[in-house]
Amino acid sequence: MTGTDADTQPVVVGDDAPSRALAQRLGLALVQTPGSHALWLHYGEQGLELGGDRQRFGAPIRADLVSGGVAHRRQFGGGRGQLIARACGMKQGVSPDIIDATAGLGRDSAVLASLGARVLMIERHPVVAALLFDALMRAGEVGELASLTQRLHFAEGDSSQTLSALVAVSGITPQVIHLDPMYPHQDKSALVKKEMRIFRHLVGDDADAAQLLDQALDVATHRVVVKRPKGAPPIDGPAPSHEIVSRNSRYDLYVHRSLKPSR
């Protein structure tokens, strides 16, 4: 992962107790206004937000496990027929425990949990982890989604280094491990969404994807699922068992053994 220089370190904007606690926990500067800082964190009306220059990055982003795109996918995404569910082996009678080892903003995790899987979301970047944890806490306050949030679990840590330890502490069986590492784009036209620009500016590329895959293959009991851009090569390492391809993306599957319906 790149994106560790001073230009990618946000400041925390605010002077209330949550802002002070966040700045202290993340080791970030606490300021009253963003000023000329490239990135900032702020507790807005709808939760913790990451923002920056609007012309460069667009509107601030936040993790949302309840509404917006996640709600649309939950209601109209096609259920277990959608690509990610098929890749993770979800079918009638099969609801595996899934480790989302590169959780990001948690959208894929929320969809998988809505389909009945228990999901451990692991995120290693401290700022992204803060956004995700804030979203999980807010989701827990929505009574009608209690069953969904009870299936979502969170851990902050580096899956490429300590995946087995993080999974062991969670108590969740790592039947399926889902990976969606940041792919190193050279063509700026690939960054059409300004949301992706701010995210990539903060996090950088996952240059250790091969190490991440190696860890996942050691820990997963049944399969590892890797999301890739459609034209991208597989991650360095063993060849995938097979793949599932859509118009814009692809899932490489590394299958140890079949997932069986629960009795």
Backbone hydrogen bonds in HBPLUS format (Angstrom, degrees):
<---DONOR---> <-ACCEPTOR-->    atom                        ^
c    i                          cat <-CA-CA->   ^        H-A-AA   ^      H-
h    n   atom  resd res      DA  || num        DHA   H-A  angle D-A-AA Bond
n    s   type  num  typ     dist DA aas  dist angle  dist       angle   num
A0008-THR N   A0005-ASP O   3.00 MM   3  5.70 155.8  2.06 119.9 126.9     1
A0009-GLN N   A0006-ALA O   3.19 MM   3  5.29 164.3  2.22 107.0 111.8     2
A0011-VAL N   A0039-LEU O   3.19 MM  28  6.61 145.9  2.31 129.3 132.5     3
A0041-LEU N   A0011-VAL O   2.76 MM  30  6.15 150.2  1.84 158.5 166.9     4
A0012-VAL N   A0029-ALA O   2.83 MM  17  6.12 175.5  1.83 170.2 171.6     5
A0031-VAL N   A0012-VAL O   2.87 MM  19  6.17 164.5  1.89 161.6 166.2     6
A0013-VAL N   A0041-LEU O   2.81 MM  28  6.03 171.4  1.81 178.0 177.1     7
A0014-GLY N   A0031-VAL O   2.93 MM  17  6.28 162.0  1.96 166.6 171.6     8
A0020-ARG N   A0016-ASP O   3.02 MM   4  6.29 161.8  2.05 156.8 162.3     9
A0021-ALA N   A0017-ALA O   2.91 MM   4  6.08 161.8  1.94 154.5 159.6    10
A0022-LEU N   A0018-PRO O   2.90 MM   4  6.06 155.1  1.96 145.7 152.4    11
A0023-ALA N   A0019-SER O   2.95 MM   4  6.15 165.8  1.97 152.5 155.7    12
A0024-GLN N   A0020-ARG O   3.03 MM   4  6.19 159.1  2.08 146.8 152.5    13
A0025-ARG N   A0021-ALA O   2.91 MM   4  6.07 160.1  1.95 147.0 152.9    14
A0026-LEU N   A0022-LEU O   2.95 MM   4  6.10 157.9  2.00 153.3 158.4    15
A0027-GLY N   A0023-ALA O   2.87 MM   4  5.65 117.6  2.26 135.1 149.5    16
A0028-LEU N   A0023-ALA O   2.91 MM   5  4.78 149.9  2.00 137.7 143.8    17
A0027-GLY N   A0024-GLN O   3.35 MM   3  5.06 143.7  2.49  90.8 100.9    18
A0037-HIS N   A0034-PRO O   3.16 MM   3  5.77 157.4  2.21 140.7 140.8    19
A0040-TRP N   A0051-GLY O   2.88 MM  11  5.35 148.0  1.98 145.7 147.5    20
A0051-GLY N   A0040-TRP O   2.88 MM  11  5.35 164.6  1.91 153.7 158.9    21
A0042-HIS N   A0049-GLU O   3.00 MM   7  5.31 150.0  2.09 142.5 150.0    22
A0049-GLU N   A0042-HIS O   2.81 MM   7  5.31 159.0  1.85 146.2 153.3    23
A0044-GLY N   A0047-GLY O   2.93 MM   3  5.21 151.0  2.02 141.6 136.2    24
A0047-GLY N   A0044-GLY O   3.27 MM   3  5.21 168.3  2.28 107.6 108.0    25
A0050-LEU N   A0061-ILE O   2.82 MM  11  5.33 162.2  1.85 158.0 164.1    26
A0061-ILE N   A0050-LEU O   2.84 MM  11  5.33 160.2  1.88 152.6 152.4    27
A0057-PHE N   A0053-ASP O   2.74 MM   4  5.79 164.8  1.76 161.5 166.9    28
A0058-GLY N   A0054-ARG O   2.69 MM   4  4.18 140.3  1.85 113.0 122.5    29
A0072-HIS N   A0068-GLY O   3.10 MM   4  6.44 156.9  2.15 150.7 157.8    30
A0073-ARG N   A0069-GLY O   2.94 MM   4  6.16 160.9  1.98 148.6 153.3    31
A0074-ARG N   A0070-VAL O   2.87 MM   4  6.06 151.0  1.95 146.0 155.0    32
A0075-GLN N   A0071-ALA O   2.95 MM   4  6.13 149.1  2.04 146.4 153.6    33
A0076-PHE N   A0072-HIS O   2.70 MM   4  5.61 161.8  1.73 154.2 160.2    34
A0077-GLY N   A0073-ARG O   2.92 MM   4  4.06 136.1  2.11 117.3 118.5    35
A0081-GLY N   A0078-GLY O   3.00 MM   3  5.42 150.8  2.09 138.1 138.4    36
A0082-GLN N   A0079-GLY O   3.26 MM   3  5.99 173.3  2.26 119.1 121.1    37
A0085-ALA N   A0082-GLN O   3.09 MM   3  5.57 119.1  2.48 109.9 124.2    38
A0086-ARG N   A0082-GLN O   3.06 MM   4  6.33 162.4  2.09 159.4 165.0    39
A0087-ALA N   A0083-LEU O   2.89 MM   4  6.10 162.6  1.92 154.9 160.1    40
A0088-CYS N   A0084-ILE O   3.01 MM   4  6.16 149.1  2.11 141.8 149.4    41
A0090-MET N   A0085-ALA O   2.92 MM   5  5.25 157.7  1.97 161.3 155.2    42
A0089-GLY N   A0086-ARG O   3.05 MM   3  5.12 159.4  2.09 105.5 110.7    43
A0091-LYS N   A0094-VAL O   3.39 MM   3  5.21 148.9  2.49 127.7 136.5    44
A0094-VAL N   A0091-LYS O   2.85 MM   3  5.21 166.9  1.87 137.1 138.2    45
A0262-SER N   A0093-GLY O   3.05 MM 169  6.06 153.7  2.12 165.7 158.3    46
A0176-VAL N   A0097-ASP O   3.14 MM  79  6.42 156.4  2.20 158.7 163.4    47
A0098-ILE N   A0118-ARG O   2.84 MM  20  6.17 171.7  1.85 169.4 171.9    48
A0120-LEU N   A0098-ILE O   2.94 MM  22  6.45 155.6  2.00 155.9 163.9    49
A0099-ILE N   A0176-VAL O   2.78 MM  77  6.23 159.6  1.82 158.1 165.1    50
A0178-HIS N   A0099-ILE O   2.78 MM  79  6.04 162.2  1.81 155.2 161.3    51
A0100-ASP N   A0120-LEU O   2.82 MM  20  5.95 154.3  1.89 149.3 158.1    52
A0122-ILE N   A0100-ASP O   2.95 MM  22  6.10 171.3  1.96 157.9 155.0    53
A0101-ALA N   A0178-HIS O   3.05 MM  77  6.12 135.9  2.26 153.7 165.7    54
A0103-ALA N   A0122-ILE O   2.96 MM  19  5.49 169.1  1.97 151.7 150.9    55
A0106-GLY N   A0103-ALA O   2.94 MM   3  5.16 161.9  1.97 136.2 136.8    56
A0110-ALA N   A0106-GLY O   2.97 MM   4  6.14 156.6  2.02 150.2 156.0    57
A0111-VAL N   A0107-ARG O   3.09 MM   4  6.38 156.1  2.15 149.3 155.3    58
A0112-LEU N   A0108-ASP O   2.99 MM   4  6.23 166.6  2.00 155.7 158.9    59
A0113-ALA N   A0109-SER O   2.90 MM   4  6.10 158.2  1.95 151.1 157.3    60
A0114-SER N   A0110-ALA O   2.94 MM   4  6.08 148.7  2.04 141.0 149.6    61
A0115-LEU N   A0111-VAL O   3.20 MM   4  6.49 126.9  2.50 138.4 151.4    62
A0115-LEU N   A0112-LEU O   3.16 MM   3  5.19 139.8  2.33  95.8 107.1    63
A0117-ALA N   A0112-LEU O   3.23 MM   5  5.78 161.2  2.26 147.8 142.3    64
A0116-GLY N   A0113-ALA O   3.03 MM   3  5.19 163.3  2.05 108.3 112.7    65
A0119-VAL N   A0151-ARG O   2.82 MM  32  6.13 169.4  1.83 171.5 172.8    66
A0153-HIS N   A0119-VAL O   2.85 MM  34  6.10 151.9  1.92 165.9 169.4    67
A0121-MET N   A0153-HIS O   2.74 MM  32  5.96 177.1  1.74 147.3 147.9    68
A0155-ALA N   A0121-MET O   2.87 MM  34  6.20 147.8  1.97 169.2 166.4    69
A0123-GLU N   A0155-ALA O   3.21 MM  32  6.77 150.8  2.30 154.4 163.1    70
A0157-GLY N   A0123-GLU O   3.10 MM  34  5.92 152.6  2.18 118.5 127.0    71
A0129-ALA N   A0125-HIS O   2.82 MM   4  5.95 161.3  1.86 163.1 169.6    72
A0130-ALA N   A0126-PRO O   2.98 MM   4  6.14 145.6  2.10 137.3 145.7    73
A0131-LEU N   A0127-VAL O   3.08 MM   4  6.45 155.3  2.14 148.4 154.3    74
A0132-LEU N   A0128-VAL O   2.91 MM   4  6.17 161.0  1.95 152.7 158.0    75
A0133-PHE N   A0129-ALA O   2.86 MM   4  6.00 163.1  1.89 151.1 155.6    76
A0134-ASP N   A0130-ALA O   3.03 MM   4  6.10 159.2  2.08 144.4 150.1    77
A0135-ALA N   A0131-LEU O   3.05 MM   4  6.30 152.9  2.13 143.3 150.6    78
A0136-LEU N   A0132-LEU O   2.96 MM   4  6.26 152.9  2.03 148.7 156.1    79
A0137-MET N   A0133-PHE O   2.99 MM   4  6.26 156.1  2.04 150.2 156.1    80
A0138-ARG N   A0134-ASP O   3.01 MM   4  6.28 157.3  2.06 147.6 153.8    81
A0139-ALA N   A0135-ALA O   2.86 MM   4  6.05 155.9  1.92 148.0 155.0    82
A0140-GLY N   A0136-LEU O   3.05 MM   4  6.21 145.7  2.17 141.0 149.5    83
A0141-GLU N   A0138-ARG O   3.08 MM   3  5.40 155.4  2.14 106.9 114.6    84
A0142-VAL N   A0139-ALA O   3.05 MM   3  5.48 167.0  2.06 116.0 120.0    85
A0145-LEU N   A0142-VAL O   2.99 MM   3  5.63 155.7  2.05 119.8 127.6    86
A0146-ALA N   A0143-GLY O   3.12 MM   3  5.32 154.1  2.19 119.9 117.7    87
A0148-LEU N   A0145-LEU O   3.06 MM   3  5.28 123.2  2.40 101.8 116.1    88
A0149-THR N   A0145-LEU O   3.03 MM   4  6.35 169.4  2.04 164.8 166.0    89
A0150-GLN N   A0146-ALA O   2.98 MM   4  6.06 142.8  2.12 144.7 154.5    90
A0151-ARG N   A0148-LEU O   2.95 MM   3  5.40 147.2  2.06 109.0 119.0    91
A0152-LEU N   A0149-THR O   3.17 MM   3  5.02 156.7  2.23  98.1 105.2    92
A0161-GLN N   A0158-ASP O   3.02 MM   3  5.50 157.9  2.07 113.5 120.6    93
A0162-THR N   A0158-ASP O   2.89 MM   4  5.94 176.5  1.89 175.5 174.7    94
A0166-LEU N   A0162-THR O   3.05 MM   4  6.25 162.7  2.08 159.1 164.0    95
A0167-VAL N   A0163-LEU O   2.96 MM   4  6.16 161.8  1.99 157.9 162.7    96
A0168-ALA N   A0164-SER O   2.94 MM   4  6.06 156.9  2.00 143.9 150.7    97
A0169-VAL N   A0165-ALA O   3.15 MM   4  6.33 158.3  2.19 148.7 152.8    98
A0170-SER N   A0166-LEU O   3.31 MM   4  6.47 144.7  2.45 137.3 146.2    99
A0170-SER N   A0167-VAL O   3.10 MM   3  5.16 123.2  2.43  96.5 111.2   100
A0175-GLN N   A0173-THR O   2.86 MM   2  5.70 136.0  2.05 107.1  94.4   101
A0221-THR N   A0174-PRO O   2.86 MM  47  6.07 157.4  1.91 142.3 149.2   102
A0222-HIS N   A0175-GLN O   2.96 MM  47  5.04 144.2  2.09 133.1 137.5   103
A0223-ARG N   A0175-GLN O   3.11 MM  48  6.64 157.0  2.17 160.1 164.7   104
A0177-ILE N   A0223-ARG O   3.09 MM  46  6.61 153.0  2.16 147.4 155.7   105
A0225-VAL N   A0177-ILE O   2.83 MM  48  6.13 166.9  1.85 160.9 163.4   106
A0179-LEU N   A0225-VAL O   2.77 MM  46  6.11 159.9  1.81 166.7 171.9   107
A0227-LYS N   A0179-LEU O   2.86 MM  48  6.26 166.2  1.88 167.0 168.8   108
A0206-ASP N   A0182-MET O   3.32 MM  24  5.15 166.9  2.34 124.0 127.8   109
A0190-ALA N   A0187-ASP O   2.95 MM   3  5.71 163.0  1.98 121.3 126.8   110
A0191-LEU N   A0188-LYS O   2.96 MM   3  5.47 161.6  2.00 114.7 120.7   111
A0196-MET N   A0193-LYS O   3.04 MM   3  5.39 124.9  2.36 103.1 115.5   112
A0197-ARG N   A0193-LYS O   3.30 MM   4  6.74 141.8  2.46 138.8 149.4   113
A0197-ARG N   A0194-LYS O   3.02 MM   3  4.88 121.3  2.38  90.6 106.3   114
A0198-ILE N   A0194-LYS O   3.16 MM   4  6.55 159.0  2.21 157.1 158.7   115
A0199-PHE N   A0195-GLU O   3.15 MM   4  6.32 158.7  2.19 145.4 151.8   116
A0200-ARG N   A0196-MET O   2.81 MM   4  5.88 163.2  1.84 147.5 152.3   117
A0201-HIS N   A0197-ARG O   2.86 MM   4  5.95 153.7  1.93 144.8 152.8   118
A0202-LEU N   A0198-ILE O   3.06 MM   4  6.19 150.0  2.15 140.5 147.4   119
A0203-VAL N   A0199-PHE O   2.91 MM   4  6.05 173.6  1.91 156.3 158.2   120
A0204-GLY N   A0200-ARG O   2.71 MM   4  4.84 141.3  1.86 124.1 137.4   121
A0211-GLN N   A0208-ASP O   3.08 MM   3  5.33 120.3  2.45 103.2 117.3   122
A0212-LEU N   A0208-ASP O   3.00 MM   4  6.31 153.7  2.07 151.7 160.1   123
A0213-LEU N   A0209-ALA O   2.88 MM   4  6.14 157.2  1.93 151.1 156.4   124
A0214-ASP N   A0210-ALA O   3.00 MM   4  6.21 156.3  2.06 142.5 149.0   125
A0215-GLN N   A0211-GLN O   3.01 MM   4  6.27 158.3  2.06 148.2 152.9   126
A0216-ALA N   A0212-LEU O   2.99 MM   4  6.23 160.8  2.03 148.3 153.9   127
A0217-LEU N   A0213-LEU O   2.87 MM   4  6.10 158.2  1.92 155.5 160.8   128
A0218-ASP N   A0214-ASP O   3.21 MM   4  6.41 144.6  2.34 140.8 149.3   129
A0219-VAL N   A0215-GLN O   3.12 MM   4  6.35 142.0  2.27 145.5 155.8   130
A0219-VAL N   A0216-ALA O   3.17 MM   3  5.16 125.4  2.48  94.4 108.1   131
A0220-ALA N   A0216-ALA O   2.88 MM   4  5.81 173.5  1.88 160.8 162.1   132
A0256-HIS N   A0222-HIS O   2.68 MM  34  4.93 158.3  1.72 146.4 151.3   133
A0257-ARG N   A0222-HIS O   3.24 MM  35  5.05 156.3  2.30 128.4 132.2   134
A0224-VAL N   A0254-TYR O   2.92 MM  30  5.07 152.5  2.00 137.0 146.0   135
A0254-TYR N   A0224-VAL O   2.90 MM  30  5.07 162.0  1.94 157.2 160.2   136
A0226-VAL N   A0252-ASP O   2.90 MM  26  5.07 165.1  1.92 149.5 154.4   137
A0252-ASP N   A0226-VAL O   2.82 MM  26  5.07 162.5  1.85 152.1 152.0   138
A0228-ARG N   A0250-ARG O   2.80 MM  22  5.23 162.5  1.83 160.5 163.1   139
A0250-ARG N   A0228-ARG O   2.87 MM  22  5.23 145.4  1.99 161.0 162.5   140
A0232-ALA N   A0229-PRO O   3.04 MM   3  5.32 161.1  2.08 115.8 121.9   141
A0230-LYS N   A0248-ASN O   3.31 MM  18  5.46 156.9  2.36 126.0 120.2   142
A0241-SER N   A0253-LEU O   2.66 MM  12  5.68 138.4  1.82 149.3 163.7   143
A0242-HIS N   A0253-LEU O   3.40 MM  11  5.47 154.7  2.46 136.4 142.4   144
A0253-LEU N   A0242-HIS O   2.86 MM  11  5.47 168.2  1.87 171.3 169.5   145
A0244-ILE N   A0251-TYR O   2.90 MM   7  5.12 151.7  1.98 141.5 150.9   146
A0251-TYR N   A0244-ILE O   2.78 MM   7  5.12 160.7  1.81 151.9 158.7   147
A0246-SER N   A0249-SER O   2.89 MM   3  5.39 175.3  1.89 159.6 158.4   148
